[in-house]
Amino acid sequence: MTLRDTNIARLENEEFDVLIVGSGINGAVSAAALAARGIKVALIDAADFAGFTSQQSSNLVWGGIKYMEGYEFGLVAGLCKSRNQLLDSFPSTVKEIRFLMTLNKQFRFHPWVILASTWLYWILGRGRTQTPRLVSSRQIKQTEPLINTFISTGGVEYSDAFLHDNDARFVFNFVRSAMDKGCVAANYVKSNGATRDASGYWTTQVEDQVSGSRFPVRARILINAAGAFVDQHNQLTGIETEHQHLLSKGIHLIVPQISDSHRVLAFFADDERLFFAIPMANRTCIGTTDTRVTDPITRVTDEDRDFVLSNINARLDLPAPLTPDDVIAERCGVRPLATLKISNSSVDVQQLSRKHVIEMEAEQNHISIFGGKLTDCVNVGNEICACVTRLGLAPKKVGKWYGEPGRKQREAFFSRAQALGVDAMVASDTREALSERLWRRYGADAQGMLDAIEADASLSETLVENTGIRRCEIDYLAKNEMVVKLEDYLRRRSKLELLVSRETLRQSAGLFEACEKLFGDDAKIRFDEYFD
């Protein structure tokens, strides 16, 4: 049986302390935090792990400097503290990065006001990053010659953080951590609603989206971490809450690399929304956020695409303007924002707080998680553990439940990688050593890949052309990461779909062989399903 088959059998035949519905960042960290404390946890998602909002972010791990305009200094300080925790705990994955913000002459604030704001931001961030500085238009041009400074009054440079890998990979590693500590997790298992029986247990009726089988899952506590679908799932289970979600749409376009300086270029768009050009391996991610929508299912429209491209072209002196033909991939998702259930016909989502809300119905042993940001994930995990304690469970006291393996494990891995020559193997596109890549993506599990390479040196070879993905990685993924569809691998376990055009991927030598390793006899079905 595959890992997924085994876990589905356990879901059907065992009882759990907690069932978590939804495996975005909120559900993943809740599962990891609870499992680390000895709670028997089950985690399900109607789609793939991190398959909705948590795969559509900007990959920034930031304290939210723009929230200071709404005087949410407590929120910003808390987010900066969380950002710092992630920087310290995931040094291979969460990295500091410089932001260069260019201000136009007609902008509503003077550059000195923005500089003062960045210094306050740095103070709220406890001085963890490099200090801000004011830059003139001339200095901007010297630093980034491609920036159009004709209508600029200068700008500021400050620091925040970003994910070296994609957001979905970061979230999945929390799922992996939860499973390592006993959590029973399965993707493509949809909840059709739940009821509470006379013994006080929740019985959730679920459907395996792969086989079509239906069965109940029993748990003492039910946690609704369904992200943008929290309200819908509460309706299915008959739960009334004080809060609800409003939805804010964000879009990003992935284009060829526009600068090799490895900094985020920040601007204010024509409508004064914050607008970024963010490094992503050997590509650039450009886009903006905060368009209110009512449907969680969104797409990039022609109007969205034109807005992003026209704004970036107006702010950069590119050799040739970016056009839709330059777009390699697109990201489009909704951010669920927590708000009280009041009349909201005129609410501006740009003004809504980004605070998460955890609402507990103690009499029903039910918890709903509203809002949330990737940056704040550790706090969500800790708060969920406090909630289940109040509901009668007794989590074990543990130390730090998140983060990369410790220094000794890291040193042992890189020492062995050097002895095997793995640290000398470098990706042709990103120039990153294979040893660094394996450690960042798989942590302690990367030791198993060194075992495989030591037994068979050919497993260190690139399998999929244009990607740098090695044979040992595909073997590991097939056994351990519940890849059900090709998109799961190309979009979420890796970020290949964001870096390589679909047609190039289709023609890449080795991709079908990777499908054979991942899907066996279903390889052609999964290959055609993705590309057709």
C-alpha positions in Angstrom: 0.0 0.0 0.0 1.1 3.5 -0.7 1.5 6.0 2.2 -1.8 7.6 1.2 -3.6 4.3 1.0 -2.4 3.4 4.5 -3.4 6.7 6.0 -6.9 6.5 4.4 -7.4 3.1 5.9 -6.4 4.5 9.3 -8.8 7.4 8.9 -11.6 5.0 8.3 -10.7 2.6 11.1 -9.4 4.6 14.0 -10.7 7.4 16.3 -8.8 10.6 16.8 -8.4 13.3 19.4 -8.6 16.0 16.7 -9.6 16.1 13.1 -8.4 19.1 11.1 -10.3 20.0 7.9 -8.0 22.0 5.6 -4.3 21.7 5.0 -3.3 25.2 4.1 -0.8 27.0 6.4 -3.3 27.2 9.3 -4.2 23.5 9.2 -0.7 22.3 8.6 0.8 24.2 11.5 -2.1 23.1 13.8 -1.4 19.5 12.9 2.4 19.9 13.4 2.0 21.6 16.8 -0.6 19.2 18.1 1.2 16.0 16.9 4.5 17.3 18.5 2.6 17.4 21.8 1.4 13.8 21.5 -2.2 14.6 20.4 -3.6 12.0 18.0 -4.4 14.1 15.0 -5.9 13.5 11.6 -5.6 16.1 8.7 -7.6 16.0 5.5 -8.0 18.3 2.5 -10.5 18.2 -0.4 -7.6 18.9 -2.8 -3.9 18.7 -2.4 -1.9 19.9 0.6 -1.5 23.6 0.4 -3.6 23.4 -2.8 -5.5 26.7 -2.5 -4.6 30.1 -1.0 -1.3 28.7 0.4 0.1 28.2 -3.1 -0.8 31.6 -4.3 1.2 34.0 -2.0 3.9 36.4 -3.0 6.4 34.2 -1.1 7.2 37.1 1.2 7.5 36.5 5.0 7.0 40.0 6.1 5.8 42.0 9.1 3.4 44.0 6.9 4.9 47.5 6.7 1.8 48.7 4.9 -0.4 47.8 7.9 1.3 50.7 9.8 -0.8 53.1 7.7 -3.8 51.8 9.6 -2.0 52.3 12.9 -2.0 48.5 13.6 1.4 48.7 15.3 0.6 45.8 17.6 -0.1 43.6 14.6 3.0 44.7 12.9 5.2 44.1 16.0 3.7 40.6 16.4 4.2 39.8 12.7 7.8 41.0 12.8 8.4 38.8 15.9 7.0 35.8 14.0 9.1 36.7 11.0 12.2 36.8 13.2 11.3 33.3 14.6 11.0 31.9 11.1 14.3 33.5 10.1 16.1 32.0 13.1 14.3 28.6 12.8 14.4 28.0 9.1 17.7 29.6 8.0 17.9 27.6 4.8 14.4 28.4 3.7 13.5 31.9 5.1 16.0 34.5 4.1 16.4 38.2 4.6 16.0 40.3 1.5 16.4 44.0 0.7 13.4 46.0 -0.6 14.0 49.1 -2.8 10.9 51.2 -2.7 10.6 53.9 -5.3 8.3 56.9 -4.6 6.7 59.0 -7.3 6.5 62.8 -7.1 2.7 62.8 -6.7 2.8 60.2 -3.9 0.7 61.2 -0.8 3.7 61.0 1.6 7.0 62.7 1.6 10.1 60.4 1.4 11.1 61.5 4.9 7.8 60.2 6.2 8.4 56.9 4.5 11.9 56.7 5.9 10.6 57.4 9.4 8.1 54.6 8.9 10.8 52.1 7.8 12.8 53.0 10.9 9.8 52.4 13.1 9.2 49.2 11.3 12.9 48.2 12.0 12.4 49.0 15.7 9.2 47.0 15.9 11.1 44.2 14.3 13.6 44.4 17.2 16.5 45.4 14.9 16.7 41.8 13.5 17.4 43.0 9.9 19.7 45.5 8.2 18.8 49.1 8.8 16.8 51.3 6.4 18.2 54.1 4.4 16.9 57.0 2.3 18.0 56.9 -1.4 17.9 59.6 -3.9 16.7 59.1 -7.5 20.3 59.2 -8.6 21.2 56.4 -6.1 18.2 54.4 -7.2 19.4 54.6 -10.8 22.9 53.6 -9.8 21.7 50.7 -7.8 19.0 49.5 -10.3 19.5 51.1 -13.7 16.3 49.6 -15.1 14.1 51.7 -12.7 12.5 54.7 -14.4 13.3 57.6 -12.1 12.0 60.4 -14.3 9.0 61.1 -12.0 10.6 59.8 -8.8 11.4 61.8 -5.7 13.7 59.1 -4.4 12.9 56.2 -2.2 13.9 54.0 0.7 15.7 50.7 1.1 14.8 48.4 4.0 14.8 44.7 4.8 12.2 41.9 5.2 12.2 38.2 4.5 11.1 35.8 1.7 10.9 32.1 1.0 13.7 30.6 -1.0 11.4 27.8 -2.1 7.7 28.2 -2.9 5.0 28.7 -0.3 3.3 25.4 -0.9 6.6 23.5 -0.2 7.0 25.4 3.0 3.5 24.4 4.1 4.0 20.8 3.1 7.0 20.5 5.3 4.8 21.2 8.3 2.5 18.4 7.1 5.5 16.2 6.8 6.6 17.2 10.3 3.2 16.4 11.6 3.2 12.9 10.0 6.7 12.2 11.4 5.2 12.7 14.8 2.1 10.5 14.3 -0.4 12.6 12.4 -2.6 10.7 9.9 -2.8 13.0 6.9 -4.4 12.5 3.5 -4.9 14.8 0.5 -7.9 14.6 -1.8 -10.2 13.6 1.0 -13.3 15.9 1.0 -15.4 16.6 4.1 -19.1 16.6 3.3 -20.0 17.9 6.8 -20.1 16.6 10.3 -22.4 15.9 13.2 -21.8 15.3 16.9 -23.1 12.2 18.4 -24.4 11.4 21.9 -21.0 10.5 23.2 -19.7 13.9 22.2 -17.6 12.8 19.2 -17.7 14.5 15.8 -18.5 12.1 12.9 -17.3 13.7 9.7 -18.5 12.2 6.4 -15.7 12.2 4.0 -15.2 11.2 0.4 -11.9 10.0 -1.2 -11.7 12.1 -4.4 -9.5 9.4 -6.0 -11.4 6.2 -5.4 -14.8 7.7 -4.8 -15.2 5.7 -1.5 -17.1 7.3 1.4 -16.6 6.7 5.1 -16.9 8.5 8.4 -14.0 9.9 10.5 -14.5 10.1 14.2 -12.8 12.7 16.4 -13.3 14.3 19.8 -12.5 17.8 18.5 -13.2 19.2 15.0 -11.0 22.1 13.8 -12.2 24.0 10.7 -9.0 25.3 9.0 -10.6 25.3 5.5 -9.3 28.8 4.7 -11.5 30.6 2.2 -14.1 27.8 2.7 -14.4 28.1 6.5 -17.8 29.7 6.3 -19.2 27.0 4.0 -17.9 24.2 6.2 -19.4 25.8 9.3 -22.7 25.8 7.5 -22.4 22.1 6.7 -21.8 21.3 10.3 -24.4 23.7 11.8 -21.8 25.9 13.6 -22.7 29.5 14.2 -19.8 31.9 14.6 -19.3 35.6 15.4 -16.8 36.0 12.5 -16.9 35.4 8.8 -14.6 35.9 5.9 -14.3 38.6 3.3 -12.2 37.7 0.3 -9.4 39.7 -1.2 -8.0 38.6 -4.6 -4.3 38.8 -5.3 -2.5 38.2 -8.6 1.1 37.6 -9.6 2.7 37.1 -13.0 5.9 35.1 -13.4 8.1 36.6 -16.1 11.8 36.2 -17.2 14.3 37.6 -14.7 14.3 41.4 -15.0 17.2 42.0 -12.5 20.0 39.9 -11.2 20.5 42.0 -8.1 18.3 39.8 -5.9 16.3 42.5 -4.2 12.6 43.2 -4.2 11.6 46.3 -6.2 8.6 48.0 -4.6 6.4 50.6 -6.1 3.0 52.1 -5.7 0.7 51.3 -8.6 -1.5 53.8 -10.4 -4.2 53.3 -7.8 -1.6 53.5 -5.0 -1.7 49.8 -4.1 1.7 48.4 -3.1 3.2 46.7 -6.1 6.2 44.3 -6.1 8.8 42.7 -8.5 10.1 39.8 -6.5 13.0 37.5 -7.3 12.0 33.9 -7.8 15.0 31.7 -8.7 15.9 32.7 -12.3 12.5 34.5 -12.8 10.7 37.5 -11.5 7.3 37.6 -9.8 5.3 40.8 -10.3 2.0 41.7 -8.9 -0.3 43.2 -6.4 -3.2 42.3 -4.1 -6.4 43.5 -2.5 -9.3 43.4 -5.0 -12.5 42.4 -3.2 -14.3 39.3 -4.6 -17.2 37.2 -3.4 -16.2 33.8 -5.0 -13.2 31.9 -3.6 -12.5 30.5 -7.1 -10.7 33.2 -9.1 -8.6 33.6 -12.2 -6.4 36.2 -13.8 -8.5 38.3 -16.2 -7.3 40.2 -19.2 -7.9 43.4 -17.2 -5.7 42.1 -14.3 -2.9 41.1 -16.7 -3.0 44.5 -18.4 -2.9 46.3 -15.1 0.1 44.5 -13.9 2.0 44.7 -17.1 1.2 48.4 -17.7 2.3 49.3 -14.2 5.6 47.4 -14.3 6.4 48.7 -17.8 5.7 52.3 -16.7 8.2 51.9 -13.8 11.0 50.1 -15.5 13.2 51.0 -18.4 13.2 47.5 -20.0 14.9 46.8 -23.3 11.4 45.9 -24.5 8.1 46.2 -22.7 6.7 43.0 -21.1 3.8 41.6 -22.9 1.4 38.7 -22.2 3.7 36.5 -24.3 6.4 37.0 -21.7 4.3 35.5 -18.9 5.6 32.1 -18.0 3.0 31.3 -15.3 0.3 33.1 -13.2 -0.7 33.0 -9.6 -4.2 34.0 -8.6 -5.8 33.4 -5.2 -7.9 34.9 -2.5 -6.8 35.9 1.0 -9.6 35.2 3.5 -9.9 38.2 5.9 -11.6 37.8 9.3 -14.4 40.2 10.1 -17.4 40.3 12.4 -20.8 39.3 10.9 -22.0 42.8 10.2 -23.2 44.7 7.2 -20.2 44.8 4.9 -21.5 46.0 1.5 -19.1 49.0 1.6 -16.1 47.5 3.4 -12.8 48.2 1.7 -10.7 45.0 2.0 -7.5 47.1 1.9 -8.5 48.6 5.2 -9.4 45.3 6.9 -7.0 43.9 9.5 -4.8 41.0 8.7 -5.1 39.6 12.2 -6.2 35.9 12.5 -9.1 35.0 14.7 -9.5 31.6 16.4 -13.1 31.1 17.5 -13.9 28.2 19.8 -17.3 26.7 20.5 -16.4 25.1 23.8 -19.8 23.3 24.3 -19.4 21.7 20.9 -15.7 21.0 20.9 -15.3 22.9 17.7 -12.7 25.5 16.6 -12.7 27.7 13.5 -9.6 29.6 12.2 -10.3 32.8 10.4 -7.8 34.8 8.4 -4.1 34.2 9.0 -0.8 34.8 7.3 2.1 32.5 6.5 4.3 34.8 8.6 2.1 34.3 11.7 2.0 30.5 11.4 3.8 29.7 14.6 1.4 31.7 16.7 -1.5 29.9 15.1 0.0 26.5 16.1 0.6 27.6 19.6 -2.9 29.1 20.0 -4.6 26.0 18.7 -2.7 23.9 21.3 -3.9 26.3 24.0 -7.5 25.9 22.7 -7.5 22.0 22.8 -6.1 22.2 26.3 -9.1 24.3 27.3 -11.4 21.7 25.6 -10.0 18.9 27.9 -7.1 17.4 26.1 -3.7 17.2 27.8 -0.9 18.0 25.3 2.6 17.0 26.5 5.0 19.8 27.3 7.6 20.1 24.5 10.2 22.5 23.5 10.4 24.0 20.1 8.1 22.1 17.7 9.1 23.8 14.5 12.3 24.6 12.6 15.1 22.9 10.7 17.1 20.1 12.3 19.9 21.2 14.6 23.4 22.2 14.0 24.9 18.7 14.6 22.6 17.1 12.0 23.3 19.8 9.5 27.0 19.5 9.9 26.8 15.7 9.6 24.8 16.0 6.5 27.1 18.5 4.7 30.2 16.6 5.8 28.9 13.4 4.3 27.7 15.3 1.2 31.2 16.7 0.7 32.7 13.2 1.0 30.3 12.0 -1.7 31.0 15.0 -3.9 27.4 16.1 -3.8 28.3 19.6 -2.7 30.2 20.0 -6.0 27.1 19.3 -8.1 25.6 22.6 -9.1 22.3 23.4 -10.8 22.9 25.0 -14.2 20.1 27.6 -13.8 20.3 28.8 -10.1 24.0 27.8 -9.5 23.0 26.3 -6.2 24.8 23.2 -4.9 22.8 20.0 -4.8 23.6 19.5 -1.1 22.1 22.9 -0.2 19.0 22.2 -2.2 18.4 18.8 -0.7 18.9 20.0 2.9 16.6 23.0 2.4 13.8 21.0 0.8 13.9 17.8 2.8 15.8 18.4 6.0 16.9 15.3 7.9 15.1 13.1 5.3 17.8 14.2 2.8 20.2 11.8 4.6 18.2 9.0 2.8 19.0 10.5 -0.5 22.7 10.5 0.3 22.3 6.8 1.2 20.8 6.2 -2.3 23.5 8.2 -4.0 26.2 6.3 -2.1 24.7 3.0 -3.2 24.1 4.1 -6.8 25.9 7.3 -8.1 23.5 7.6 -11.0 20.8 8.7 -8.6 22.5 12.0 -8.3 22.0 12.7 -12.0 19.4 15.1 -13.3 16.2 13.3 -14.3 14.1 16.1 -15.8 15.7 18.4 -18.4 15.6 22.1 -17.6 14.8 21.5 -13.9 17.8 20.2 -12.0 15.5 17.6 -10.3 17.6 14.6 -9.5 16.6 10.9 -9.7 17.0 10.4 -5.9 14.4 13.2 -5.3 11.8 11.6 -7.5 12.2 8.2 -5.8 11.8 9.9 -2.4 8.7 11.9 -3.5 7.0 8.8 -4.9 7.3 7.0 -1.5 6.8 9.9 1.0 4.9 12.9 -0.4 1.5 11.6 -1.6 1.8 12.9 -5.1 -1.6 12.1 -6.7 -1.5 14.3 -9.7 1.4 15.7 -11.8 0.4 19.2 -10.8 1.0 18.2 -7.1 4.6 17.7 -8.0 5.2 20.5 -10.5 3.3 23.2 -8.7 3.4 22.3 -4.9 6.2 19.9 -4.0 8.4 21.9 -6.3 7.9 25.2 -8.2 8.8 24.0 -11.7 5.4 25.0 -13.0 6.2 28.6 -12.0 9.7 28.7 -13.6 9.3 26.7 -16.8 6.6 27.2 -19.4 4.1 24.5 -19.9 5.2 23.7 -23.4 8.9 23.5 -22.4 7.9 21.1 -19.6 5.9 19.0 -22.0 9.0 18.6 -24.2 11.4 18.1 -21.3 13.3 14.9 -21.5 12.8 12.8 -18.5 9.5 14.2 -17.4 7.5 11.1 -18.5 10.1 8.9 -16.8 9.4 10.9 -13.6 5.7 10.2 -14.1 6.4 6.5 -14.4 8.2 6.6 -11.0 5.5 8.7 -9.4 2.4 7.0 -10.9 3.4 3.6 -12.2 0.8 2.3 -14.6 -1.1 5.5 -14.5 1.8 7.6 -15.8 0.3 8.4 -19.2 -3.1 9.2 -17.7 -1.5 11.7 -15.3 0.7 13.2 -18.0 -2.1 13.7 -20.4 -4.4 15.0 -17.6 -2.0 17.7 -16.8 -1.1 18.9 -20.3 -4.5 18.4 -21.9 
